[in-house]
Amino acid sequence: MNSITASSEWTSVCRIGEIVPDTGVCALVQGEQVAVFRLAGDALYAIDNIDPDNGAAVLSRGLTGSLGERVVVASPIHKHHFDLRTGECLEAPQHGVRVWKVRVDGDLVQVGRGDR
C-alpha cells in the first residue's frame, strides 16, 4: 500500500511510472484503502479497494477491461464487475463502491475525495 504525501484535498500516492499499464495499486488515502488503476493512454481511475460483497481489500488486484462502453474491474473473488467511472457493480447494483477523484501532478498520481 502506498501513501507518499497529503494536502488538505489531494494525497500523492505514487509516481505514474510505478503503476504498470492495465493494472491497479492500493493506496491509503485519508485513512481509507483506495484502488488506483492506470489503463491505456495513462487514463486513471480510483475506487474503494474493499469488495462490498465480502469485505475483502482486493479490488486493486482485479482484472481491468471493458464491457460494452463501460470500463470495469472484475473482483478477484466473485468476479463482479465494477464500473471504474461510476462505481456501480454491474451484477449487483446495491454493492456499488465510491469513486475517488484522481489526477497527475507532474509525475505524481494524486487521489482526492469523490462525490459519492
C-alpha positions in Angstrom: 0.0 0.0 0.0 1.4 3.4 -1.0 1.0 6.8 0.6 3.6 9.5 -0.2 2.3 12.9 0.8 -1.0 14.6 1.6 -2.5 18.0 1.3 -6.0 19.1 2.5 -7.7 17.9 -0.7 -5.2 15.6 -2.6 -3.0 12.7 -1.5 0.0 11.8 -3.6 0.1 8.0 -3.7 2.8 7.1 -6.2 4.6 8.1 -9.4 2.7 7.3 -12.6 5.5 5.0 -13.8 5.1 2.8 -10.7 1.7 1.6 -11.9 2.0 -1.0 -14.7 -0.4 -0.1 -17.5 -3.7 -2.0 -17.3 -3.3 -2.8 -13.6 -4.1 -1.3 -10.2 -2.4 -0.5 -7.0 -3.7 0.0 -3.5 -3.1 3.3 -1.6 -4.1 4.6 1.8 -5.9 7.9 1.4 -7.4 9.8 4.3 -7.4 6.5 6.3 -9.2 4.5 3.6 -8.0 1.9 1.1 -8.3 3.1 -2.5 -7.7 1.1 -5.7 -6.0 3.2 -8.3 -5.9 2.0 -11.9 -3.8 3.0 -14.9 -5.3 2.0 -18.2 -4.3 2.5 -21.8 -3.2 6.1 -22.7 -2.5 6.7 -19.0 -6.2 7.0 -18.1 -6.5 6.9 -14.3 -9.4 5.7 -12.2 -9.8 5.4 -8.4 -12.5 3.5 -6.5 -12.8 2.0 -3.0 -10.5 -1.1 -2.6 -12.9 -3.0 -0.4 -15.2 -5.5 -2.2 -18.6 -4.7 -0.7 -19.9 -8.3 -1.2 -17.4 -9.8 1.2 -15.4 -7.0 2.8 -12.0 -8.1 1.3 -9.5 -5.5 0.3 -8.9 -6.9 -3.2 -10.3 -4.7 -6.0 -6.9 -3.2 -6.8 -5.8 -6.7 -7.8 -8.8 -7.3 -10.1 -8.6 -7.6 -13.9 -9.4 -4.5 -15.9 -11.2 -4.4 -19.2 -14.4 -3.2 -20.8 -18.0 -4.4 -21.1 -19.5 -2.6 -24.0 -18.9 1.1 -23.3 -18.1 0.6 -19.6 -14.5 0.5 -18.3 -14.5 -2.1 -15.5 -12.5 -4.1 -13.0 -13.5 -7.6 -12.0 -13.2 -8.5 -8.4 -10.8 -11.4 -7.9 -13.1 -13.2 -5.6 -16.6 -13.3 -7.1 -15.8 -11.8 -10.5 -18.4 -9.0 -10.0 -17.6 -6.1 -12.4 -17.3 -2.6 -11.0 -17.6 0.4 -13.4 -14.5 2.5 -12.9 -16.3 5.7 -13.8 -19.4 5.3 -11.6 -18.5 2.6 -9.0 -21.6 0.7 -10.0 -21.5 -3.1 -9.6 -23.0 -4.4 -12.8 -24.2 -7.7 -11.3 -25.4 -6.3 -8.0 -26.1 -2.6 -8.2 -26.7 -2.5 -4.4 -23.0 -3.3 -3.9 -21.5 -0.3 -5.7 -18.3 1.4 -4.4 -17.3 5.0 -4.0 -15.4 6.7 -6.8 -12.5 8.9 -5.9 -11.0 11.9 -7.8 -7.7 11.1 -9.4 -5.2 13.3 -11.3 -1.5 13.5 -12.2 0.6 16.4 -10.9 4.0 16.3 -12.6 4.6 12.6 -12.4 2.7 12.1 -9.1 -0.6 10.3 -9.1 -2.9 12.1 -6.6 -6.2 11.0 -5.2 -8.9 13.1 -3.6 -12.4 12.5 -2.2 -15.0 11.9 -4.8 -18.6 13.0 -5.0 -20.2 9.7 -4.0 
